């Protein structure tokens, strides 16, 4: 379901970019309807994805990324996994092979209280697991192409989010290249800002036929 | 923290209603004096000037020269319209067609309309020139810059695009970024790189023109949207000069760095002066302010319909203004 909304006041004599060029979907709205993530249509495809405080009618943040999502973007996606109490959201800005960004936002008093990059710590887990193999051409900042399969929140005194994902290093399956695959279940503790549990399963490694 | 909330009042009024699929009338823009508005009937038009008060139709604008950009195959496409501060000029540009192949995806045609006086005070607009604005502007640049581009090789065709940048505050000038390149139909590639230039259309003389500011930046035309040799954005123009108020390019990066340094200095002094028990509160306040500053700057650039280097420059300008105001605020608390 698409939701209509008005953005910050336009410049006099200018079209309202938020009215004409931004999309708010029900699935991007928090369970308590206080917050939402909006993205631009093709009219404004280079513009950022914004976070709204829908209750107080304000724009309170944006997704800091080189590649913001826009409606209909090739090999792109944008999803928001809200904590059940609406105190936090994990935003996945999806790319062709792996997320461009995995950003955790925490809300307090109607504002964004803290934002944390979760993608880099996730890549580090994959890098550590992959380093146990004899994989060549290692890039520590992009250890594997990651597909997020499932996100599950637990709330209470220490809100946590469980991330089930897969990583692979050779998505096009070139026979010459080394291939590492693994399934990861990891738990992120919001307050501690780090993964507190992780477990790899079904890890496989195949040596490429020759050095590239 | 009240000031933080007040500083980012951006007026997002969420109506939380499902869009009515049958609602095909879209109000594109309202004139600065609230006298009239432009409305578009989806998906193919017409584009009408209506009374802002009662919505009664006054006149219809002919945008048939880029009618192929609208219709059932382009859901959601609307012409972008900008009204001059005095309400007497309309700049209408076709939306980018990001799903088309080049060169059509590049082409962004534009029209300029001028309000004419009628005896009964009716809202009447007529085209300001017989041809499309972006083509006329490129021909001007060809002559002005002595580009000698009259001949095109083989089956190449010249493709044009016009981007609205700003009206001058006196409604005397329209600032545009004009882009052009040569596309070979047989080779399916650009045979001459796409260049982007700035120029004015002088709304009083009815002629294109360059000022010293534009000449200085046009010596380094942006190529293929990349200005990697200009990290200080000295060749990016975001504001139209009023007639008689011409001046050099602003040194926006230097000004931001100066403001940022002053902010760091005054914040450090305030933190030292603050009793230890309240320092964490000040740190949180400053962190919230930084996020609100950056968010406001991004939102303002979006509302200016900026993209590419103009967007980056406007974000920096907005951040500079907010930072300078924050310095004044923190200095008062010392």
Boltz contact constraints between the chains, C-beta under 6 A:
constraints:
  - contact:
      token1: [A, 1]
      token2: [B, 18]
      max_distance: 6.0
  - contact:
      token1: [A, 2]
      token2: [B, 19]
      max_distance: 6.0
  - contact:
      token1: [A, 3]
      token2: [B, 16]
      max_distance: 6.0
  - contact:
      token1: [A, 4]
      token2: [B, 15]
      max_distance: 6.0
  - contact:
      token1: [A, 4]
      token2: [B, 17]
      max_distance: 6.0
  - contact:
      token1: [A, 4]
      token2: [B, 19]
      max_distance: 6.0
  - contact:
      token1: [A, 5]
      token2: [B, 14]
      max_distance: 6.0
  - contact:
      token1: [A, 6]
      token2: [B, 13]
      max_distance: 6.0
  - contact:
      token1: [A, 7]
      token2: [B, 12]
      max_distance: 6.0
  - contact:
      token1: [A, 8]
      token2: [B, 10]
      max_distance: 6.0
  - contact:
      token1: [A, 8]
      token2: [B, 11]
      max_distance: 6.0
  - contact:
      token1: [A, 8]
      token2: [B, 299]
      max_distance: 6.0
  - contact:
      token1: [A, 9]
      token2: [B, 11]
      max_distance: 6.0
  - contact:
      token1: [A, 10]
      token2: [B, 303]
      max_distance: 6.0
  - contact:
      token1: [A, 11]
      token2: [B, 303]
      max_distance: 6.0
  - contact:
      token1: [A, 12]
      token2: [B, 32]
      max_distance: 6.0
  - contact:
      token1: [A, 13]
      token2: [B, 32]
      max_distance: 6.0
  - contact:
      token1: [A, 13]
      token2: [B, 83]
      max_distance: 6.0
  - contact:
      token1: [A, 14]
      token2: [B, 82]
      max_distance: 6.0
  - contact:
      token1: [A, 15]
      token2: [B, 28]
      max_distance: 6.0
  - contact:
      token1: [A, 15]
      token2: [B, 29]
      max_distance: 6.0
  - contact:
      token1: [A, 15]
      token2: [B, 80]
      max_distance: 6.0
  - contact:
      token1: [A, 17]
      token2: [B, 302]
      max_distance: 6.0
  - contact:
      token1: [A, 17]
      token2: [B, 303]
      max_distance: 6.0
  - contact:
      token1: [A, 17]
      token2: [B, 305]
      max_distance: 6.0
  - contact:
      token1: [A, 42]
      token2: [B, 98]
      max_distance: 6.0
  - contact:
      token1: [A, 43]
      token2: [B, 95]
      max_distance: 6.0
  - contact:
      token1: [A, 45]
      token2: [B, 98]
      max_distance: 6.0
  - contact:
      token1: [A, 46]
      token2: [B, 307]
      max_distance: 6.0
  - contact:
      token1: [A, 47]
      token2: [B, 302]
      max_distance: 6.0
  - contact:
      token1: [A, 48]
      token2: [B, 298]
      max_distance: 6.0
  - contact:
      token1: [A, 52]
      token2: [B, 12]
      max_distance: 6.0
  - contact:
      token1: [A, 54]
      token2: [B, 14]
      max_distance: 6.0
  - contact:
      token1: [A, 57]
      token2: [B, 12]
      max_distance: 6.0
  - contact:
      token1: [A, 57]
      token2: [B, 13]
      max_distance: 6.0
  - contact:
      token1: [A, 58]
      token2: [B, 10]
      max_distance: 6.0
  - contact:
      token1: [A, 58]
      token2: [B, 12]
      max_distance: 6.0
  - contact:
      token1: [A, 59]
      token2: [B, 10]
      max_distance: 6.0
  - contact:
      token1: [A, 59]
      token2: [B, 12]
      max_distance: 6.0
  - contact:
      token1: [A, 59]
      token2: [B, 295]
      max_distance: 6.0
  - contact:
      token1: [A, 59]
      token2: [B, 299]
      max_distance: 6.0
  - contact:
      token1: [A, 61]
      token2: [B, 295]
      max_distance: 6.0
  - contact:
      token1: [A, 62]
      token2: [B, 295]
      max_distance: 6.0
  - contact:
      token1: [A, 62]
      token2: [B, 298]
      max_distance: 6.0
  - contact:
      token1: [A, 111]
      token2: [B, 288]
      max_distance: 6.0
